Amino acid sequence: MKKLTVALSLAVFFVSANAQLLKDASKEDLIEKLAPPDAPKTRSLGRNITPKAVTLDLSINFDFDSANLQASSKPLLDNLASAMNSERLASLKFRVEGHTDAKGKAEYNQELSARRALAVQNYLISQSVSNARLQAEGKGFSELLMPDKPLASENRRVRITITQ
């Protein structure tokens, strides 16, 4: 039991210590962070390797208790749209996930996170990202970025994941 507790504590520390929430990035930075890794050069190396999904957690600000994007988040979303439309990422599809902190009821947070994901998706579409390349999904507080701090503001975020 003691080993399990230590292992869980280390896992929580590892997730929290490596949790990075992007608040500002250029188009070029976003392309580098979202570009999938190159495929292995030889067949033998690539057979048993499953590539990890490429994800990016963004700090996107909304009005309190709403899905209205704050103006302070639009420059980051503009850069994201430009990156998604770049030659290097233009053939990829993306999931836009809304996440909340653990304050409040699960059902309400699920609905709010879905509306926020849809707001980001609609903003990206307004910036010429094809609707066919985007899917919005609310996660509520089911996947906290900082599980050891369930009410931390870092848990309120939008995650972009390549779905191919």
Secondary structure, DSSP 8 states (H G I E B T S, - for coil): -HHHHHHHHHHHHHHHHH---BS---HHHHHHHHS-----SSHHHHTT------EEEE---B-TTS--B-GGGHHHHHHHHHHHTSTTTTT--EEEEEE--S-S-HHHHHHHHHHHHHHHHHHHHHTT--GGGEEEEE-TTSS-SSTTSTT-GGGSEEEEEE--
